[in-house]
Amino acid sequence: MFKVGDSAVYPAHGVAVVKRIDEKDVGGKKKKFYVLQVVENQMTIMVPTDNAEAVGLREIISTKDVTSVYKILKKRDVKIDQTTWNRRYREYMEKIKTGSVYEIAEVLRNLFLLRHSKDLSFGERKMLDQAKHLLVKEISLAKQSKEEDVEQEIQTIFAS
């Protein structure tokens, strides 16, 4: 699925680069592992190649997908969960953990809209930053543009 040097998205951690493919002896059987390095914090993750899809490892989105993400961010007629902040936090964290760029876009949009009607908790503010960061990183790779430009595009979407 992936080759050394490929970029991939690992759920909740964001964009990672396949540094190498190792073979290890696990329970008497040879298993291949992707050795990933997360771009953001240089963390190393090992993912069994035969389990990559199950853990949610996926390719960077296409430019066509970027358009869909921007549509999600622009959508304003959404019902925001008015439950307690900790329940909302758990729900949104689950969406981020899926690694789906669309789910992350929903979390970013919802927290941004919620921020205009009430103060966000500390955890929600951190989550807003995390969701924005994950999106910016991946969209900039998909569009082959600078992160600052993507961040500006997202700011423009939320300013309208």
C-alpha positions as CSV (number, residue, x, y, z in Angstrom):
1,M,0.0,0.0,0.0
2,F,2.7,2.5,1.0
3,K,6.3,2.9,-0.1
4,V,9.3,4.4,1.8
5,G,9.0,8.2,1.5
6,D,5.2,8.2,1.0
7,S,3.1,10.5,3.2
8,A,0.2,9.0,5.1
9,V,-2.3,10.1,7.6
10,Y,-2.4,8.3,11.0
11,P,-5.6,9.0,12.9
12,A,-5.4,11.7,15.6
13,H,-1.7,12.3,14.9
14,G,-2.0,13.6,11.4
15,V,0.5,13.4,8.6
16,A,3.4,11.0,8.8
17,V,6.1,9.9,6.5
18,V,6.9,6.2,5.9
19,K,10.6,6.1,6.9
20,R,11.1,2.4,6.3
21,I,9.4,-1.0,6.2
22,D,10.8,-3.4,8.8
23,E,10.4,-7.1,9.2
24,K,10.1,-8.4,12.7
25,D,9.6,-11.7,14.3
26,V,6.3,-11.7,16.2
27,G,5.2,-14.9,17.9
28,G,7.4,-17.0,15.6
29,K,6.0,-15.4,12.5
30,K,7.7,-12.7,10.3
31,K,5.6,-9.6,10.1
32,K,6.2,-6.4,8.1
33,F,5.7,-3.0,9.7
34,Y,5.5,0.5,8.4
35,V,7.8,2.7,10.4
36,L,6.2,6.1,10.4
37,Q,7.5,9.4,11.6
38,V,4.8,12.0,12.5
39,V,5.6,15.3,10.7
40,E,4.4,17.4,13.6
41,N,6.4,16.1,16.5
42,Q,8.8,13.5,15.0
43,M,7.1,10.7,17.0
44,T,7.8,7.2,15.5
45,I,4.9,4.8,15.1
46,M,5.1,1.2,13.9
47,V,2.0,-0.2,12.1
48,P,1.8,-3.8,10.9
49,T,1.4,-3.6,7.1
50,D,-1.5,-6.1,7.1
51,N,-3.3,-4.0,9.8
52,A,-2.7,-0.5,8.3
53,E,-6.3,-0.2,7.0
54,A,-7.8,-1.4,10.2
55,V,-6.0,1.3,12.3
56,G,-7.1,3.9,9.8
57,L,-3.8,4.6,8.0
58,R,-4.7,6.3,4.8
59,E,-3.3,8.3,1.9
60,I,-3.4,12.1,1.8
61,I,-6.6,13.5,0.4
62,S,-6.9,14.6,-3.2
63,T,-7.5,18.1,-4.4
64,K,-11.1,17.1,-5.2
65,D,-11.5,16.2,-1.5
66,V,-10.2,19.6,-0.4
67,T,-13.2,21.2,-2.1
68,S,-15.5,18.9,-0.1
69,V,-13.7,19.8,3.1
70,Y,-14.1,23.5,2.3
71,K,-17.9,22.9,1.7
72,I,-18.2,21.4,5.2
73,L,-16.3,24.3,6.7
74,K,-18.6,26.8,4.9
75,K,-21.8,25.1,5.9
76,R,-23.6,27.2,8.6
77,D,-27.0,25.7,9.0
78,V,-25.9,23.0,11.3
79,K,-27.3,22.0,14.7
80,I,-24.6,22.3,17.3
81,D,-24.8,19.9,20.2
82,Q,-25.8,22.0,23.3
83,T,-25.0,19.3,25.8
84,T,-22.4,19.7,28.5
85,W,-18.9,20.6,27.3
86,N,-17.4,17.3,28.5
87,R,-19.9,15.2,26.5
88,R,-19.4,17.3,23.5
89,Y,-15.6,17.0,24.0
90,R,-15.8,13.2,24.1
91,E,-18.0,13.1,20.9
92,Y,-15.7,15.4,19.0
93,M,-12.6,13.5,20.2
94,E,-14.0,10.3,18.8
95,K,-14.5,12.1,15.5
96,I,-10.9,13.3,15.5
97,K,-9.7,9.8,16.3
98,T,-11.4,8.4,13.2
99,G,-8.8,10.2,11.1
100,S,-11.5,11.2,8.6
101,V,-10.7,14.6,7.2
102,Y,-14.5,15.2,6.9
103,E,-15.1,14.4,10.6
104,I,-12.2,16.7,11.6
105,A,-13.6,19.5,9.4
106,E,-17.0,19.1,11.1
107,V,-15.4,19.4,14.5
108,L,-13.5,22.5,13.5
109,R,-16.6,24.1,12.0
110,N,-18.8,23.2,15.0
111,L,-16.3,24.5,17.6
112,F,-15.8,27.6,15.6
113,L,-19.5,28.3,15.4
114,L,-20.0,27.4,19.1
115,R,-17.2,29.9,20.0
116,H,-19.4,32.7,18.8
117,S,-22.3,31.8,21.1
118,K,-20.4,30.8,24.3
119,D,-16.9,30.5,25.7
120,L,-15.2,27.3,24.9
121,S,-13.7,25.2,27.7
122,F,-9.9,24.8,27.8
123,G,-10.2,21.3,26.3
124,E,-12.5,22.6,23.5
125,R,-10.0,25.4,22.7
126,K,-7.2,22.8,22.5
127,M,-9.3,20.6,20.3
128,L,-10.2,23.5,18.0
129,D,-6.4,24.1,17.6
130,Q,-5.8,20.4,17.0
131,A,-8.5,20.0,14.4
132,K,-7.3,23.2,12.6
133,H,-3.7,22.0,12.7
134,L,-4.6,18.5,11.4
135,L,-6.6,20.0,8.5
136,V,-4.0,22.6,7.6
137,K,-1.2,20.1,7.5
138,E,-3.1,17.7,5.2
139,I,-4.7,20.3,2.9
140,S,-1.4,22.0,2.4
141,L,0.1,18.7,1.3
142,A,-2.9,17.8,-0.9
143,K,-2.7,21.2,-2.6
144,Q,1.0,21.4,-2.5
145,S,0.8,24.9,-1.0
146,K,2.2,26.6,2.1
147,E,0.5,25.9,5.5
148,E,0.2,29.7,6.0
149,D,-1.8,30.0,2.8
150,V,-4.1,27.2,3.8
151,E,-4.5,28.7,7.3
152,Q,-5.4,32.0,5.6
153,E,-8.0,30.3,3.4
154,I,-9.6,28.7,6.5
155,Q,-9.6,32.0,8.3
156,T,-11.3,33.6,5.3
157,I,-14.0,30.9,5.3
158,F,-14.8,31.5,8.9
159,A,-14.7,35.3,8.5
160,S,-17.6,35.2,6.0
